[in-house]
Amino acid sequence: MSGDTLDKLVVFLAKRDGIDKLVKTYQYVSKLVHWAAESSHPGFAGRAKNWETAAGLSRKVFRSGRSLSGLNALRRSPGEFGALAVLANAGEMVYFFFDHFTWLSRVGVLEPWIARRASFVSAFGETVGYVFFIIMDFIMIRRGIKQERKLLSEGGKETELSKIRMDRVMRLMGTAANLADLVIAIADIEPNPFCNHAVTLGISGLVSAWAGWYRNWPS
Protein backbone atom coordinates (compact mmCIF):
# COMPACT_ATOMS: atom_id res chain seq x y z
CA MET A 1 0.00 0.00 0.00
CA SER A 2 1.51 3.34 -1.07
CA GLY A 3 1.87 6.23 1.34
CA ASP A 4 -0.73 8.25 -0.56
CA THR A 5 -3.29 5.42 -0.38
CA LEU A 6 -2.59 4.94 3.32
CA ASP A 7 -3.09 8.68 3.90
CA LYS A 8 -6.44 8.51 2.14
CA LEU A 9 -7.47 5.42 4.12
CA VAL A 10 -6.71 7.23 7.40
CA VAL A 11 -8.81 10.23 6.30
CA PHE A 12 -11.60 7.92 5.12
CA LEU A 13 -11.76 6.01 8.41
CA ALA A 14 -11.72 9.26 10.39
CA LYS A 15 -15.17 10.01 8.96
CA ARG A 16 -18.29 8.57 10.59
CA ASP A 17 -19.51 7.39 7.17
CA GLY A 18 -16.12 5.87 6.43
CA ILE A 19 -16.04 3.62 9.49
CA ASP A 20 -19.71 2.76 8.89
CA LYS A 21 -18.94 1.50 5.37
CA LEU A 22 -16.03 -0.57 6.66
CA VAL A 23 -18.13 -2.23 9.37
CA LYS A 24 -21.00 -2.64 6.90
CA THR A 25 -18.60 -4.60 4.69
CA TYR A 26 -17.79 -6.84 7.68
CA GLN A 27 -21.50 -7.30 8.38
CA TYR A 28 -22.51 -8.46 4.93
CA VAL A 29 -19.39 -10.46 4.12
CA SER A 30 -20.01 -12.41 7.32
CA LYS A 31 -23.67 -12.88 6.34
CA LEU A 32 -22.60 -14.49 3.06
CA VAL A 33 -19.96 -16.59 4.83
CA HIS A 34 -22.60 -17.81 7.31
CA TRP A 35 -24.93 -18.76 4.46
CA ALA A 36 -22.17 -20.58 2.53
CA ALA A 37 -20.85 -22.52 5.55
CA GLU A 38 -24.08 -23.22 7.44
CA SER A 39 -24.65 -26.75 6.15
CA SER A 40 -21.03 -27.96 5.79
CA HIS A 41 -19.26 -26.16 8.66
CA PRO A 42 -21.87 -25.23 11.31
CA GLY A 43 -19.27 -24.24 13.92
CA PHE A 44 -17.54 -21.83 11.55
CA ALA A 45 -20.92 -20.57 10.37
CA GLY A 46 -21.87 -19.82 13.97
CA ARG A 47 -18.75 -17.68 14.41
CA ALA A 48 -19.57 -15.84 11.18
CA LYS A 49 -23.09 -15.20 12.49
CA ASN A 50 -21.65 -13.75 15.70
CA TRP A 51 -19.44 -11.45 13.61
CA GLU A 52 -22.45 -10.34 11.56
CA THR A 53 -24.50 -9.60 14.70
CA ALA A 54 -21.66 -7.68 16.37
CA ALA A 55 -21.01 -5.62 13.23
CA GLY A 56 -24.71 -4.81 12.83
CA LEU A 57 -25.04 -3.62 16.43
CA SER A 58 -21.80 -1.65 16.19
CA ARG A 59 -23.11 0.24 13.17
CA LYS A 60 -26.21 1.21 15.11
CA VAL A 61 -24.05 2.68 17.89
CA PHE A 62 -21.96 4.63 15.36
CA ARG A 63 -25.16 6.15 13.98
CA SER A 64 -26.06 7.75 17.32
CA GLY A 65 -27.28 11.28 16.71
CA ARG A 66 -27.61 10.87 12.93
CA SER A 67 -31.33 11.69 13.18
CA LEU A 68 -30.27 15.28 13.90
CA SER A 69 -28.98 15.57 10.32
CA GLY A 70 -32.48 14.96 8.95
CA LEU A 71 -34.00 17.30 11.52
CA ASN A 72 -31.51 20.03 10.64
CA ALA A 73 -32.27 19.61 6.93
CA LEU A 74 -36.00 19.96 7.66
CA ARG A 75 -35.34 23.22 9.54
CA ARG A 76 -33.76 24.72 6.45
CA SER A 77 -35.43 25.72 3.21
CA PRO A 78 -36.15 22.58 1.14
CA GLY A 79 -34.83 24.41 -1.93
CA GLU A 80 -35.89 23.60 -5.46
CA PHE A 81 -37.09 20.08 -4.61
CA GLY A 82 -39.69 21.26 -2.09
CA ALA A 83 -41.87 18.38 -0.90
CA LEU A 84 -39.47 15.75 -2.29
CA ALA A 85 -36.66 17.04 -0.05
CA VAL A 86 -38.99 17.31 2.97
CA LEU A 87 -40.20 13.72 2.58
CA ALA A 88 -36.70 12.35 1.95
CA ASN A 89 -35.22 14.04 5.01
CA ALA A 90 -38.23 13.23 7.20
CA GLY A 91 -37.90 9.55 6.25
CA GLU A 92 -34.19 9.59 7.04
CA MET A 93 -34.83 11.26 10.41
CA VAL A 94 -37.42 8.63 11.39
CA TYR A 95 -35.05 5.86 10.29
CA PHE A 96 -32.13 7.00 12.43
CA PHE A 97 -34.27 8.04 15.42
CA PHE A 98 -36.05 4.68 15.84
CA ASP A 99 -32.81 2.84 15.07
CA HIS A 100 -31.63 3.98 18.54
CA PHE A 101 -34.50 2.08 20.18
CA THR A 102 -33.76 -1.01 18.10
CA TRP A 103 -30.18 -1.38 19.30
CA LEU A 104 -30.99 -0.39 22.90
CA SER A 105 -33.57 -3.17 22.91
CA ARG A 106 -31.24 -5.72 21.32
CA VAL A 107 -28.48 -5.12 23.88
CA GLY A 108 -30.94 -5.50 26.76
CA VAL A 109 -31.35 -1.87 27.90
CA LEU A 110 -34.98 -1.80 26.76
CA GLU A 111 -37.58 -4.59 26.65
CA PRO A 112 -36.96 -7.15 23.86
CA TRP A 113 -40.39 -6.61 22.23
CA ILE A 114 -39.48 -2.99 21.44
CA ALA A 115 -36.82 -4.10 18.93
CA ARG A 116 -39.25 -5.54 16.40
CA ARG A 117 -41.62 -2.56 16.48
CA ALA A 118 -38.85 0.02 16.41
CA SER A 119 -37.13 -1.86 13.57
CA PHE A 120 -40.34 -1.82 11.51
CA VAL A 121 -40.89 1.93 11.98
CA SER A 122 -37.22 2.60 11.30
CA ALA A 123 -37.29 0.52 8.08
CA PHE A 124 -40.50 2.25 6.96
CA GLY A 125 -38.91 5.68 7.38
CA GLU A 126 -35.78 4.40 5.64
CA THR A 127 -37.86 3.21 2.68
CA VAL A 128 -39.65 6.54 2.33
CA GLY A 129 -36.34 8.41 2.50
CA TYR A 130 -34.64 6.20 -0.10
CA VAL A 131 -37.52 6.48 -2.59
CA PHE A 132 -37.45 10.27 -2.57
CA PHE A 133 -33.64 10.54 -2.54
CA ILE A 134 -33.58 8.25 -5.60
CA ILE A 135 -36.17 10.42 -7.38
CA MET A 136 -34.15 13.58 -6.67
CA ASP A 137 -30.94 11.96 -7.92
CA PHE A 138 -32.61 10.87 -11.15
CA ILE A 139 -33.90 14.40 -11.69
CA MET A 140 -30.38 15.78 -11.21
CA ILE A 141 -28.83 13.11 -13.47
CA ARG A 142 -31.32 13.94 -16.23
CA ARG A 143 -30.61 17.65 -15.80
CA GLY A 144 -26.87 16.98 -15.97
CA ILE A 145 -27.23 15.03 -19.23
CA LYS A 146 -29.12 17.96 -20.79
CA GLN A 147 -26.44 20.41 -19.63
CA GLU A 148 -23.69 18.14 -21.00
CA ARG A 149 -25.35 17.92 -24.42
CA LYS A 150 -25.76 21.69 -24.51
CA LEU A 151 -22.12 22.28 -23.60
CA LEU A 152 -20.95 19.75 -26.21
CA SER A 153 -23.00 21.47 -28.92
CA GLU A 154 -21.56 24.85 -27.88
CA GLY A 155 -17.99 23.60 -27.53
CA GLY A 156 -17.96 23.95 -23.74
CA LYS A 157 -14.84 23.73 -21.59
CA GLU A 158 -13.56 20.29 -20.65
CA THR A 159 -13.44 21.27 -16.97
CA GLU A 160 -17.19 22.01 -16.98
CA LEU A 161 -17.93 18.73 -18.75
CA SER A 162 -15.74 16.81 -16.28
CA LYS A 163 -17.57 18.38 -13.35
CA ILE A 164 -20.96 17.33 -14.76
CA ARG A 165 -19.73 13.79 -15.45
CA MET A 166 -18.24 13.38 -11.98
CA ASP A 167 -21.47 14.61 -10.40
CA ARG A 168 -23.35 12.01 -12.46
CA VAL A 169 -21.03 9.21 -11.32
CA MET A 170 -21.48 10.24 -7.67
CA ARG A 171 -25.26 10.37 -8.02
CA LEU A 172 -25.29 6.96 -9.74
CA MET A 173 -23.25 5.56 -6.85
CA GLY A 174 -25.73 7.13 -4.42
CA THR A 175 -28.65 5.68 -6.35
CA ALA A 176 -27.05 2.21 -6.39
CA ALA A 177 -26.54 2.41 -2.61
CA ASN A 178 -30.09 3.63 -1.99
CA LEU A 179 -31.62 0.92 -4.22
CA ALA A 180 -29.58 -1.77 -2.45
CA ASP A 181 -30.55 -0.44 0.99
CA LEU A 182 -34.17 -0.23 -0.18
CA VAL A 183 -34.13 -4.00 -0.77
CA ILE A 184 -32.83 -4.53 2.78
CA ALA A 185 -35.50 -2.21 4.22
CA ILE A 186 -38.29 -4.01 2.31
CA ALA A 187 -37.05 -7.29 3.83
CA ASP A 188 -37.85 -5.78 7.25
CA ILE A 189 -41.22 -4.27 6.30
CA GLU A 190 -42.62 -6.99 4.06
CA PRO A 191 -40.61 -10.23 4.41
CA ASN A 192 -40.50 -12.29 1.22
CA PRO A 193 -38.33 -15.14 -0.14
CA PHE A 194 -36.36 -12.92 -2.53
CA CYS A 195 -35.53 -9.90 -0.35
CA ASN A 196 -34.94 -12.00 2.77
CA HIS A 197 -32.63 -14.54 1.14
CA ALA A 198 -29.12 -14.34 2.61
CA VAL A 199 -27.54 -13.91 -0.82
CA THR A 200 -29.88 -11.04 -1.75
CA LEU A 201 -29.24 -9.30 1.57
CA GLY A 202 -25.51 -9.96 1.42
CA ILE A 203 -25.04 -8.66 -2.12
CA SER A 204 -27.30 -5.66 -1.47
CA GLY A 205 -25.36 -4.77 1.66
CA LEU A 206 -22.02 -4.99 -0.14
CA VAL A 207 -23.25 -2.93 -3.11
CA SER A 208 -24.36 -0.23 -0.68
CA ALA A 209 -21.13 -0.41 1.34
CA TRP A 210 -18.82 -0.29 -1.67
CA ALA A 211 -20.78 2.54 -3.34
CA GLY A 212 -20.33 4.37 -0.04
CA TRP A 213 -16.59 3.63 -0.11
CA TYR A 214 -16.40 5.19 -3.57
CA ARG A 215 -18.37 8.30 -2.64
CA ASN A 216 -16.53 8.94 0.63
CA TRP A 217 -13.00 8.07 -0.52
CA PRO A 218 -10.81 11.22 -0.42
CA SER A 219 -10.14 12.60 -3.90
Backbone torsions as a table, in degrees:
resi	resn	phi	psi	omega
1	MET	NA	124.5	-179.1
2	SER	-70.9	160.9	179.4
3	GLY	-59.8	-39.5	-179.0
4	ASP	-64.2	-42.5	178.6
5	THR	-65.5	-40.0	178.3
6	LEU	-64.2	-40.8	177.0
7	ASP	-58.8	-43.9	-178.9
8	LYS	-67.6	-36.7	178.6
9	LEU	-64.4	-40.5	178.7
10	VAL	-62.8	-44.8	178.8
11	VAL	-63.5	-42.4	-179.4
12	PHE	-60.6	-46.9	-176.9
13	LEU	-74.8	-14.1	176.2
14	ALA	-76.3	-16.7	178.5
15	LYS	-84.5	147.5	176.3
16	ARG	-60.9	-43.8	179.7
17	ASP	-66.6	-31.4	179.6
18	GLY	-65.0	-50.1	179.9
19	ILE	-66.5	-32.3	177.8
20	ASP	-63.1	-42.4	-179.1
21	LYS	-68.6	-33.7	176.4
22	LEU	-65.1	-48.2	-178.5
23	VAL	-69.3	-31.4	175.9
24	LYS	-64.5	-37.3	175.4
25	THR	-61.6	-45.1	175.4
26	TYR	-55.5	-47.3	-174.1
27	GLN	-58.9	-46.4	-173.6
28	TYR	-88.6	-22.9	169.1
29	VAL	-65.0	-45.1	-179.4
30	SER	-66.4	-31.0	175.8
31	LYS	-63.3	-44.4	179.5
32	LEU	-68.1	-37.8	177.2
33	VAL	-63.1	-43.3	178.0
34	HIS	-59.1	-45.4	-179.9
35	TRP	-62.5	-43.7	-176.3
36	ALA	-69.7	-32.4	-173.4
37	ALA	-100.9	-3.9	-171.2
38	GLU	-58.2	-42.8	-175.6
39	SER	-84.0	-35.8	-175.1
40	SER	-92.8	-31.5	-178.6
41	HIS	-135.7	72.9	-174.6
42	PRO	-59.6	-34.0	178.9
43	GLY	-65.4	-46.4	178.2
44	PHE	-65.0	-39.2	178.9
45	ALA	-62.5	-37.8	178.2
46	GLY	-62.9	-39.7	177.5
47	ARG	-66.7	-37.6	177.5
48	ALA	-64.7	-37.8	178.2
49	LYS	-64.8	-40.4	177.2
50	ASN	-62.1	-38.9	178.3
51	TRP	-64.7	-44.2	178.5
52	GLU	-59.6	-46.9	-178.5
53	THR	-63.0	-44.5	-179.8
54	ALA	-63.4	-42.5	-180.0
55	ALA	-65.1	-41.6	179.6
56	GLY	-62.4	-43.5	178.8
57	LEU	-68.7	-37.3	178.5
58	SER	-61.5	-40.8	179.4
59	ARG	-62.8	-36.2	178.7
60	LYS	-65.3	-37.6	177.6
61	VAL	-66.3	-43.1	180.0
62	PHE	-61.8	-25.1	-178.0
63	ARG	-86.1	6.4	179.1
64	SER	-54.1	129.6	178.1
65	GLY	85.1	-5.9	-178.0
66	ARG	-64.7	-22.9	179.0
67	SER	-62.2	-23.9	179.7
68	LEU	-66.6	-26.5	177.7
69	SER	-63.7	-45.2	177.5
70	GLY	-65.0	-41.6	179.2
71	LEU	-62.8	-42.5	179.7
72	ASN	-63.9	-39.2	178.4
73	ALA	-65.4	-35.3	178.6
74	LEU	-69.4	-29.1	179.7
75	ARG	-69.7	-27.5	-178.0
76	ARG	-87.1	170.0	177.0
77	SER	-64.7	133.7	-179.0
78	PRO	-68.7	-9.6	178.6
79	GLY	72.4	-152.7	-172.9
80	GLU	-69.5	-20.8	-176.6
81	PHE	-86.0	-13.5	174.2
82	GLY	52.3	-118.9	-175.8
83	ALA	-61.0	-33.2	179.2
84	LEU	-60.3	-45.5	-179.7
85	ALA	-67.3	-39.3	179.3
86	VAL	-62.0	-47.4	-178.6
87	LEU	-66.8	-39.6	179.5
88	ALA	-63.6	-47.2	-178.5
89	ASN	-71.7	-33.8	176.9
90	ALA	-65.5	-41.8	177.5
91	GLY	-62.4	-42.9	178.9
92	GLU	-63.3	-40.3	-179.6
93	MET	-63.6	-44.5	178.4
94	VAL	-61.7	-43.0	179.9
95	TYR	-56.6	-54.2	-176.8
96	PHE	-71.0	-33.7	-178.8
97	PHE	-65.7	-49.9	-178.3
98	PHE	-75.0	-18.6	175.3
99	ASP	-61.7	-31.3	176.8
100	HIS	-59.9	-43.8	-178.5
101	PHE	-68.1	-33.3	178.7
102	THR	-61.5	-50.5	-176.8
103	TRP	-73.6	-31.8	176.6
104	LEU	-64.3	-34.4	177.1
105	SER	-71.8	-41.3	-176.6
106	ARG	-70.5	-24.3	177.5
107	VAL	-94.1	1.9	173.0
108	GLY	95.7	3.0	178.0
109	VAL	-73.0	-40.6	177.3
110	LEU	-109.6	168.6	-179.9
111	GLU	-60.6	142.0	-177.1
112	PRO	-57.3	-34.3	-176.3
113	TRP	-66.1	-20.8	-178.5
114	ILE	-67.1	-32.0	-175.2
115	ALA	-56.8	-47.4	-175.8
116	ARG	-65.4	-43.3	-179.1
117	ARG	-68.0	-44.1	-179.9
118	ALA	-65.4	-37.2	178.9
119	SER	-63.8	-39.1	179.3
120	PHE	-65.2	-47.8	-179.4
121	VAL	-63.4	-41.5	178.8
122	SER	-61.3	-46.3	-179.7
123	ALA	-65.8	-34.7	178.3
124	PHE	-65.3	-46.3	177.4
125	GLY	-62.0	-39.6	178.4
126	GLU	-59.9	-44.6	-179.4
127	THR	-62.0	-46.8	178.5
128	VAL	-58.6	-47.3	-179.7
129	GLY	-59.5	-46.9	-178.0
130	TYR	-62.4	-42.6	-178.6
131	VAL	-57.8	-46.5	-176.4
132	PHE	-77.8	-30.4	173.5
133	PHE	-66.1	-38.7	178.2
134	ILE	-64.1	-43.9	179.0
135	ILE	-59.9	-45.7	-179.5
136	MET	-63.7	-38.9	178.5
137	ASP	-65.5	-40.1	178.1
138	PHE	-64.2	-38.1	177.2
139	ILE	-61.5	-45.3	-179.0
140	MET	-69.0	-35.7	176.9
141	ILE	-64.0	-44.9	179.1
142	ARG	-62.2	-41.2	178.8
143	ARG	-63.7	-40.6	179.4
144	GLY	-64.1	-38.4	178.3
145	ILE	-63.3	-41.6	178.3
146	LYS	-64.0	-41.8	178.8
147	GLN	-65.1	-39.4	179.6
148	GLU	-63.5	-44.8	179.4
149	ARG	-62.3	-39.9	179.4
150	LYS	-64.8	-44.3	179.5
151	LEU	-64.7	-39.2	179.2
152	LEU	-64.2	-39.6	179.8
153	SER	-69.8	-26.0	-178.9
154	GLU	-98.8	2.8	-178.3
155	GLY	68.7	45.6	-177.4
156	GLY	-65.9	163.5	-179.1
157	LYS	-67.6	146.7	-179.4
158	GLU	-64.7	-33.6	179.7
159	THR	-63.7	-38.8	178.5
160	GLU	-67.7	-40.5	178.5
161	LEU	-65.8	-41.0	179.8
162	SER	-63.2	-39.2	179.3
163	LYS	-63.3	-43.2	179.1
164	ILE	-64.8	-42.3	-178.5
165	ARG	-67.5	-39.5	178.5
166	MET	-66.7	-39.1	177.0
167	ASP	-61.8	-39.0	179.2
168	ARG	-64.9	-42.7	178.3
169	VAL	-60.5	-45.3	-179.4
170	MET	-63.4	-40.6	179.4
171	ARG	-69.7	-35.0	175.7
172	LEU	-66.2	-38.8	175.8
173	MET	-63.0	-42.6	177.9
174	GLY	-63.3	-40.3	179.1
175	THR	-66.4	-41.9	177.8
176	ALA	-59.8	-44.5	179.4
177	ALA	-63.8	-43.6	-178.8
178	ASN	-66.7	-38.9	177.8
179	LEU	-65.5	-41.4	178.9
180	ALA	-64.4	-44.3	179.2
181	ASP	-68.6	-28.2	176.8
182	LEU	-63.6	-39.8	177.3
183	VAL	-60.9	-43.6	-179.8
184	ILE	-65.1	-39.7	179.4
185	ALA	-66.9	-40.2	178.7
186	ILE	-62.5	-34.8	177.6
187	ALA	-60.8	-29.5	177.6
188	ASP	-80.4	-40.0	-175.0
189	ILE	-78.8	-47.3	-175.3
190	GLU	-133.7	80.3	-177.3
191	PRO	-54.4	135.4	178.2
192	ASN	-151.8	158.8	-174.2
193	PRO	-57.7	-34.5	-177.7
194	PHE	-75.2	-57.5	-176.2
195	CYS	-64.6	-32.1	-175.9
196	ASN	-90.4	-1.7	177.2
197	HIS	-67.3	141.0	-176.8
198	ALA	-57.8	-37.1	-179.3
199	VAL	-68.3	-43.2	177.9
200	THR	-60.4	-47.7	-179.7
201	LEU	-65.1	-41.8	-178.5
202	GLY	-63.8	-48.4	-179.8
203	ILE	-65.8	-42.0	179.1
204	SER	-60.6	-44.7	179.2
205	GLY	-62.2	-40.1	-179.7
206	LEU	-72.4	-36.8	175.3
207	VAL	-59.5	-46.6	179.2
208	SER	-63.0	-45.7	-178.7
209	ALA	-62.4	-46.1	-174.9
210	TRP	-74.7	-29.9	172.1
211	ALA	-64.9	-37.4	176.8
212	GLY	-66.1	-39.0	175.2
213	TRP	-56.9	-47.4	-177.6
214	TYR	-61.7	-45.0	-176.0
215	ARG	-71.1	-30.9	-174.9
216	ASN	-98.2	-7.6	-178.9
217	TRP	-66.4	130.7	-178.4
218	PRO	-58.7	136.0	-179.2
219	SER	-80.9	NA	NA
